[in-house]
Amino acid sequence: MPRLSEVIAALDALWPPERAEGWDAVGTVCGDPDTEIDRVLFAVDPVREIADEALELGAQLIVTHHPLYLRGTTTVAADTFKGRVVHTLIKHDIALHVAHTNADTADPGVSDALAGALGLRITGPLVPDPTDPEGRRGLGRICELDHPETLAAFAARAAARLPATAQGIRVAGDPEALVRTVAVSGGSGDSLFDAVRAAGVDAFLTADLRHHPASEAVRHSPLGLVDAAHWATEWPWCEQAAAQLDALSDRHGWDLRVHVSKQVTDPWTTHHSSGAPN
């Protein structure tokens, strides 16, 4: 069996920590480098339910997309939510490793997995990484549909192919407008509207769209907006990342057992359509 340090080195080669944003907190949160690893669990969020799932599986390593501590802390006391996660992991010798913005811009990265889940053909990054001479890395992806379809049909495609959440899919724009090209970005994407407009695409699929940026975007152009749950747009990366580690395990003869959590850790649990009573 490989040691944790060997597996982490392989993960860092996939998602180099130096490519993370300066504000981000990626890399290994806890874990003994000499621990032997034979089972790994991938998930979006490092929450208690995922720690418990790893314990039940007998996994020695959890790899998540979201950091446990994005900002500094002065305590890991077990009576705090995040402290309880830390205690559970250390007590049971389970390591936690995070690949966040370094996985967003990777090749393949989070948005490649999102495009793949939607059955889209990728033509390039939405915001290219200037340090990549091949022009494949970067934030978001520009994609094409095999056949044009209406914005309503494209939103229905997203609802059918992404994991189910309480939010579902929100749409802004003419539902009958034809969609041929799409920009996608896993996670929060309303900071990318300038790049989306510059790309000249027909629609933009992302998450966490706020009122004012979305309102301005649909008034600037006929751009269609498709807003999914943050967790749902990033979960496909877990399957892609697990497959990458599987391939590395085969190459190195590690015989790792790699799992993807199916638990929905999106924080929203219920949705009610609003409307004034008749």
LOLO-172137 format. One record per residue (C-alpha): residue in three letters; x, y, z; residue number from 1. Coordinates in Angstrom, 3 decimals. Example, Ala and Ser with C-alpha at 12.3 -4.5 7.8 and 13.67 -1.06 7.14 Angstrom:
 residu        x        y        z num
    ALA   12.300   -4.500    7.800   1
    SER   13.670   -1.060    7.140   2
This chain:
 residu        x        y        z num
    MET    0.000    0.000    0.000   1
    PRO    1.214    3.537   -0.679   2
    ARG    1.871    5.967    2.123   3
    LEU   -0.199    9.136    2.417   4
    SER    2.798   11.201    1.318   5
    GLU    2.966    9.265   -1.971   6
    VAL   -0.737    9.693   -2.689   7
    ILE   -0.599   13.404   -1.839   8
    ALA    2.357   13.851   -4.203   9
    ALA    0.265   12.286   -6.973  10
    LEU   -2.711   14.542   -6.163  11
    ASP   -0.484   17.624   -6.116  12
    ALA    0.752   16.689   -9.583  13
    LEU   -2.871   16.692  -10.789  14
    TRP   -3.750   19.950   -9.002  15
    PRO   -0.548   21.826   -8.119  16
    PRO   -1.172   23.865   -4.963  17
    GLU    0.830   26.791   -6.346  18
    ARG   -1.919   27.312   -8.946  19
    ALA   -4.507   28.060   -6.250  20
    GLU   -5.653   31.631   -5.724  21
    GLY   -3.736   33.554   -3.076  22
    TRP   -6.772   33.728   -0.777  23
    ASP   -7.429   29.989   -0.992  24
    ALA   -6.569   27.245    1.515  25
    VAL   -5.637   24.058   -0.330  26
    GLY   -3.507   21.043    0.431  27
    THR   -3.414   18.604    3.327  28
    VAL   -5.398   19.702    6.378  29
    CYS   -4.532   16.733    8.602  30
    GLY   -2.934   13.320    8.275  31
    ASP    0.263   11.417    9.073  32
    PRO    2.486   11.265    5.960  33
    ASP    3.546    7.699    6.874  34
    THR   -0.003    6.303    7.130  35
    GLU   -0.685    3.542    4.616  36
    ILE   -3.605    4.253    2.287  37
    ASP   -5.826    1.707    0.572  38
    ARG   -9.206    3.498    0.433  39
    VAL  -10.017    7.093   -0.574  40
    LEU  -13.293    9.027   -0.473  41
    PHE  -14.018   12.042   -2.714  42
    ALA  -16.643   14.655   -1.772  43
    VAL  -17.443   18.320   -2.299  44
    ASP  -17.725   19.401    1.341  45
    PRO  -15.603   18.455    4.389  46
    VAL  -18.591   18.143    6.720  47
    ARG  -19.369   15.736    9.546  48
    GLU  -21.498   13.477    7.344  49
    ILE  -18.546   12.934    5.004  50
    ALA  -16.169   12.230    7.900  51
    ASP  -18.650    9.665    9.209  52
    GLU  -18.967    8.101    5.763  53
    ALA  -15.185    7.755    5.503  54
    LEU  -15.146    6.091    8.911  55
    GLU  -17.841    3.612    7.824  56
    LEU  -15.976    2.850    4.589  57
    GLY  -12.666    2.407    6.338  58
    ALA  -11.124    5.157    4.202  59
    GLN   -7.821    6.619    5.375  60
    LEU   -8.072    9.693    3.126  61
    ILE  -10.825   12.144    2.192  62
    VAL  -10.306   14.472   -0.769  63
    THR  -12.725   17.405   -0.907  64
    HIS  -13.155   20.361   -3.203  65
    HIS  -14.094   22.866   -0.521  66
    PRO  -11.635   23.797    2.225  67
    LEU  -12.425   23.054    5.844  68
    TYR  -10.807   26.275    7.064  69
    LEU  -10.775   28.996    4.422  70
    ARG   -9.925   31.639    7.000  71
    GLY   -7.765   31.403   10.096  72
    THR   -9.060   29.958   13.345  73
    THR   -7.995   30.023   16.965  74
    THR   -9.654   26.762   17.997  75
    VAL  -10.399   23.242   16.864  76
    ALA  -12.457   22.518   19.985  77
    ALA  -14.781   19.559   19.511  78
    ASP  -17.814   21.613   20.515  79
    THR  -17.505   23.618   17.286  80
    PHE  -18.765   22.277   13.961  81
    LYS  -15.408   22.298   12.207  82
    GLY  -13.539   21.284   15.332  83
    ARG  -15.702   18.183   15.607  84
    VAL  -14.731   17.246   12.035  85
    VAL  -11.036   17.670   12.906  86
    HIS  -11.397   15.553   16.045  87
    THR  -13.212   12.796   14.161  88
    LEU  -10.552   12.688   11.446  89
    ILE   -7.536   12.702   13.748  90
    LYS   -9.052   10.290   16.257  91
    HIS   -9.602    7.723   13.497  92
    ASP   -6.386    8.461   11.570  93
    ILE   -8.223    9.814    8.510  94
    ALA   -6.385   12.390    6.406  95
    LEU   -8.089   15.329    4.671  96
    HIS   -6.759   16.888    1.478  97
    VAL   -8.306   19.858   -0.372  98
    ALA   -8.144   20.770   -4.074  99
    HIS  -10.147   23.963   -4.594 100
    THR   -9.222   26.769   -7.014 101
    ASN   -6.228   24.709   -8.179 102
    ALA   -8.795   22.121   -9.338 103
    ASP  -11.054   24.812  -10.836 104
    THR   -8.424   25.858  -13.371 105
    ALA   -6.826   22.455  -13.969 106
    ASP   -6.868   20.491  -17.222 107
    PRO   -9.152   18.695  -16.730 108
    GLY  -10.790   20.691  -13.975 109
    VAL  -14.116   21.318  -12.301 110
    SER  -15.733   22.949  -15.323 111
    ASP  -14.594   20.138  -17.637 112
    ALA  -16.476   17.712  -15.410 113
    LEU  -19.538   19.980  -15.440 114
    ALA  -19.467   20.229  -19.232 115
    GLY  -19.075   16.460  -19.474 116
    ALA  -22.093   15.875  -17.236 117
    LEU  -24.133   18.112  -19.528 118
    GLY  -22.918   16.404  -22.714 119
    LEU  -21.247   19.556  -24.075 120
    ARG  -18.268   19.788  -26.417 121
    ILE  -15.517   21.975  -24.936 122
    THR  -13.780   24.460  -27.223 123
    GLY  -11.549   26.168  -24.647 124
    PRO  -11.303   27.920  -21.266 125
    LEU  -13.524   30.898  -20.513 126
    VAL  -10.709   32.752  -18.723 127
    PRO   -7.432   31.238  -19.972 128
    ASP   -4.506   30.730  -17.619 129
    PRO   -1.761   32.969  -19.088 130
    THR    0.916   30.578  -17.795 131
    ASP   -0.406   27.670  -19.883 132
    PRO    1.280   27.659  -23.321 133
    GLU   -1.233   25.123  -24.632 134
    GLY   -4.198   27.314  -23.713 135
    ARG   -6.142   24.505  -22.043 136
    ARG   -6.104   25.532  -18.390 137
    GLY   -8.185   28.319  -16.962 138
    LEU  -11.406   29.229  -15.221 139
    GLY  -14.680   28.048  -16.743 140
    ARG  -15.159   26.495  -20.173 141
    ILE  -16.666   27.594  -23.475 142
    CYS  -18.733   24.814  -25.013 143
    GLU  -20.882   23.914  -27.992 144
    LEU  -24.040   21.829  -28.212 145
    ASP  -24.175   19.077  -30.829 146
    HIS  -27.523   20.484  -31.961 147
    PRO  -29.132   23.826  -31.104 148
    GLU  -31.926   23.721  -28.546 149
    THR  -34.058   26.265  -26.753 150
    LEU  -32.954   27.798  -23.486 151
    ALA  -35.844   25.960  -21.819 152
    ALA  -34.664   22.641  -23.259 153
    PHE  -31.088   23.331  -22.176 154
    ALA  -32.256   24.119  -18.642 155
    ALA  -34.241   20.883  -18.644 156
    ARG  -31.067   19.067  -19.740 157
    ALA  -29.235   20.543  -16.746 158
    ALA  -32.062   19.573  -14.393 159
    ALA  -31.998   15.991  -15.686 160
    ARG  -28.216   15.510  -15.696 161
    LEU  -27.015   17.313  -12.590 162
    PRO  -27.595   15.872   -9.103 163
    ALA  -30.988   16.729   -7.646 164
    THR  -31.095   19.558   -5.096 165
    ALA  -33.826   21.554   -3.385 166
    GLN  -33.002   24.599   -5.513 167
    GLY  -33.251   22.824   -8.833 168
    ILE  -32.520   25.049  -11.838 169
    ARG  -33.350   28.746  -12.206 170
    VAL  -33.491   30.395  -15.636 171
    ALA  -33.330   34.009  -16.802 172
    GLY  -33.955   34.960  -20.412 173
    ASP  -36.269   34.054  -23.275 174
    PRO  -37.099   30.354  -22.841 175
    GLU  -37.570   29.993  -26.607 176
    ALA  -34.223   31.530  -27.559 177
    LEU  -31.934   29.103  -29.369 178
    VAL  -28.771   27.993  -27.599 179
    ARG  -25.771   26.874  -29.661 180
    THR  -22.849   27.918  -27.472 181
    VAL  -22.599   27.889  -23.688 182
    ALA  -20.156   29.050  -21.033 183
    VAL  -20.046   26.914  -17.899 184
    SER  -18.340   27.477  -14.578 185
    GLY  -18.664   25.188  -11.573 186
    GLY  -19.399   27.013   -8.336 187
    SER  -20.064   30.747   -7.966 188
    GLY  -19.775   32.387  -11.372 189
    ASP  -21.277   35.861  -11.405 190
    SER  -17.819   37.463  -11.305 191
    LEU  -17.281   36.097  -14.822 192
    PHE  -19.952   38.037  -16.691 193
    ASP  -17.444   40.245  -18.531 194
    ALA  -15.657   37.154  -19.867 195
    VAL  -18.975   35.509  -20.750 196
    ARG  -20.108   38.555  -22.730 197
    ALA  -16.733   38.749  -24.470 198
    ALA  -17.071   35.083  -25.465 199
    GLY  -20.352   35.852  -27.259 200
    VAL  -22.068   32.682  -26.057 201
    ASP  -25.829   32.171  -26.038 202
    ALA  -26.101   30.973  -22.422 203
    PHE  -24.158   30.781  -19.186 204
    LEU  -24.580   27.937  -16.692 205
    THR  -23.125   28.406  -13.223 206
    ALA  -24.241   28.736   -9.577 207
    ASP  -24.947   31.355   -6.918 208
    LEU  -26.064   34.077   -9.325 209
    ARG  -26.965   37.219   -7.374 210
    HIS  -29.853   39.547   -8.198 211
    HIS  -27.997   42.616   -9.434 212
    PRO  -25.315   40.944  -11.603 213
    ALA  -27.960   38.662  -13.150 214
    SER  -30.347   41.553  -13.747 215
    GLU  -27.617   43.582  -15.435 216
    ALA  -26.469   40.622  -17.509 217
    VAL  -29.836   39.913  -19.110 218
    ARG  -30.306   43.609  -19.870 219
    HIS  -26.898   43.933  -21.523 220
    SER  -27.661   41.218  -24.070 221
    PRO  -29.987   38.299  -24.901 222
    LEU  -27.729   36.029  -22.838 223
    GLY  -29.627   33.191  -21.197 224
    LEU  -28.747   32.365  -17.594 225
    VAL  -29.030   28.919  -16.048 226
    ASP  -28.401   28.930  -12.297 227
    ALA  -27.895   25.584  -10.545 228
    ALA  -27.025   24.766   -6.937 229
    HIS  -23.365   25.338   -6.080 230
    TRP  -22.914   21.770   -4.827 231
    ALA  -24.564   20.286   -7.924 232
    THR  -22.228   22.086  -10.348 233
    GLU  -19.132   20.829   -8.518 234
    TRP  -20.125   17.263   -7.646 235
    PRO  -19.293   15.920  -11.162 236
    TRP  -15.667   16.843  -10.442 237
    CYS  -15.620   14.223   -7.678 238
    GLU  -16.286   11.462  -10.214 239
    GLN  -13.713   12.889  -12.635 240
    ALA  -11.093   13.258   -9.884 241
    ALA  -11.770    9.746   -8.589 242
    ALA  -11.217    8.368  -12.087 243
    GLN   -7.920   10.276  -12.306 244
    LEU   -6.729    8.794   -9.020 245
    ASP   -7.881    5.337  -10.150 246
    ALA   -5.685    5.680  -13.228 247
    LEU   -2.712    6.761  -11.119 248
    SER   -3.318    3.850   -8.751 249
    ASP   -3.228    1.405  -11.663 250
    ARG   -0.081    3.011  -13.047 251
    HIS    1.731    2.761   -9.719 252
    GLY    0.323   -0.642   -8.777 253
    TRP   -1.261    0.768   -5.621 254
    ASP   -4.596   -1.082   -5.855 255
    LEU   -6.456    1.783   -4.181 256
    ARG  -10.198    1.544   -3.693 257
    VAL  -11.605    4.934   -4.627 258
    HIS  -15.130    6.024   -3.710 259
    VAL  -17.308    9.057   -4.489 260
    SER  -19.767   10.172   -1.847 261
    LYS  -23.365   10.284   -3.057 262
    GLN  -24.500   12.264   -0.015 263
    VAL  -26.125   15.582   -0.900 264
    THR  -24.317   18.120    1.249 265
    ASP  -25.917   21.142   -0.391 266
    PRO  -27.131   23.237    2.575 267
    TRP  -30.615   23.886    1.134 268
    THR  -33.081   21.117    1.952 269
    THR  -36.525   22.326    0.843 270
    HIS  -37.938   24.519   -1.934 271
    HIS  -41.366   26.173   -2.088 272
    SER  -42.523   28.150   -5.116 273
    SER  -43.670   31.550   -3.919 274
    GLY  -46.774   33.437   -4.946 275
    ALA  -49.473   35.631   -3.477 276
    PRO  -52.668   33.792   -2.483 277
    ASN  -55.626   34.132   -4.844 278
